[in-house]
Amino acid sequence: MAATVLKREGRIECRGVGKAFGEEWARTVVVQDASFAVEQGQLNVVIGPSGCGKTTLISLVAGYEQPTAGEIIIDGQRITGPGPDRLVVFQETALFPWMTSLENVTFGPIVRGMSARAARDEAHRLLERVGLKGFEDRYPSQLSGGMQRRCELARALINQPRLLVCDEPTSALDAGSGQTVMELIKQVAVQPGRAVIVVTHDSRIFGFGDRMVEMSDGKIVKQN
């Protein structure tokens, strides 16, 4: 008999999650028996070397991939696919190069039916919050790497996700830009009703985390 799932608002749970690729005779296991919980108002840091399964794990949490073992629960409901309550800011910039900062941030809400005026008002507020006031009409190619990260953060926040996942947010940034981006992410993480997972191998990030989950060879080897 399946265990009763107790609903705990804002809580995300990975329960014995595993992911393997390929046919049974040539199966590659990427994630094994991963179990941990993410609480709202927390910044959770998933650390580990390249190739240890971090990116696959966040793809599972986001619903882009389905586990071959275990389950992922949010608010008492099993995750079966992507949803607007979970957004990922990927390592490679995903800003539309033909759109300005303002247009990039307003694109998603307008597509989902928000009025252009309301979307612009909220986008202006968020761009100011991430330190991009005055850069609303700049294109991604006119922004530094750190500015692009902050614009992507604003673009994610306008969608009001319950869970925000940031994949290597300080990659290719200098120390100052990386510090600024992480301070912003930390501010986002402590907001009621939101949890943040940062996936990284950058030791500069470790001090920002409320909880740490360490991975190696597809397994969680330590968490605190």
Secondary structure in CASP SS format (residue, H / E / C, confidence):
PFRMAT SS
TARGET T0000
AUTHOR 0000-0000-0000
METHOD secondary structure of the structure
MODEL  1
M C 1.00
A C 1.00
A C 1.00
T C 1.00
V C 1.00
L C 1.00
K C 1.00
R C 1.00
E C 1.00
G C 1.00
R C 1.00
I E 1.00
E E 1.00
C E 1.00
R E 1.00
G E 1.00
V E 1.00
G E 1.00
K E 1.00
A E 1.00
F E 1.00
G C 1.00
E C 1.00
E H 1.00
W H 1.00
A H 1.00
R C 1.00
T E 1.00
V E 1.00
V E 1.00
V E 1.00
Q E 1.00
D E 1.00
A E 1.00
S E 1.00
F E 1.00
A E 1.00
V E 1.00
E C 1.00
Q C 1.00
G C 1.00
Q C 1.00
L E 1.00
N E 1.00
V E 1.00
V E 1.00
I E 1.00
G C 1.00
P C 1.00
S C 1.00
G C 1.00
C C 1.00
G C 1.00
K H 1.00
T H 1.00
T H 1.00
L H 1.00
I H 1.00
S H 1.00
L H 1.00
V H 1.00
A H 1.00
G C 1.00
Y C 1.00
E C 1.00
Q C 1.00
P C 1.00
T C 1.00
A E 1.00
G E 1.00
E E 1.00
I E 1.00
I E 1.00
I E 1.00
D C 1.00
G C 1.00
Q E 1.00
R E 1.00
I C 1.00
T C 1.00
G C 1.00
P C 1.00
G C 1.00
P C 1.00
D C 1.00
R E 1.00
L E 1.00
V E 1.00
V E 1.00
F C 1.00
Q C 1.00
E C 1.00
T C 1.00
A C 1.00
L C 1.00
F C 1.00
P C 1.00
W C 1.00
M C 1.00
T C 1.00
S H 1.00
L H 1.00
E H 1.00
N H 1.00
V H 1.00
T H 1.00
F H 1.00
G H 1.00
P H 1.00
I H 1.00
V H 1.00
R C 1.00
G C 1.00
M C 1.00
S C 1.00
A H 1.00
R H 1.00
A H 1.00
A H 1.00
R H 1.00
D H 1.00
E H 1.00
A H 1.00
H H 1.00
R H 1.00
L H 1.00
L H 1.00
E H 1.00
R H 1.00
V C 1.00
G C 1.00
L C 1.00
K C 1.00
G C 1.00
F C 1.00
E C 1.00
D C 1.00
R C 1.00
Y C 1.00
P H 1.00
S H 1.00
Q H 1.00
L C 1.00
S C 1.00
G H 1.00
G H 1.00
M H 1.00
Q H 1.00
R H 1.00
R H 1.00
C H 1.00
E H 1.00
L H 1.00
A H 1.00
R H 1.00
A H 1.00
L H 1.00
I C 1.00
N C 1.00
Q C 1.00
P C 1.00
R C 1.00
L E 1.00
L E 1.00
V E 1.00
C E 1.00
D E 1.00
E C 1.00
P C 1.00
T C 1.00
S C 1.00
A C 1.00
L C 1.00
D C 1.00
A H 1.00
G H 1.00
S H 1.00
G H 1.00
Q H 1.00
T H 1.00
V H 1.00
M H 1.00
E H 1.00
L H 1.00
I H 1.00
K H 1.00
Q H 1.00
V H 1.00
A H 1.00
V C 1.00
Q C 1.00
P C 1.00
G C 1.00
R C 1.00
A E 1.00
V E 1.00
I E 1.00
V E 1.00
V E 1.00
T E 1.00
H C 1.00
D C 1.00
S H 1.00
R H 1.00
I H 1.00
F H 1.00
G H 1.00
F H 1.00
G C 1.00
D C 1.00
R E 1.00
M E 1.00
V E 1.00
E E 1.00
M E 1.00
S E 1.00
D C 1.00
G C 1.00
K E 1.00
I E 1.00
V E 1.00
K E 1.00
Q E 1.00
N C 1.00
END
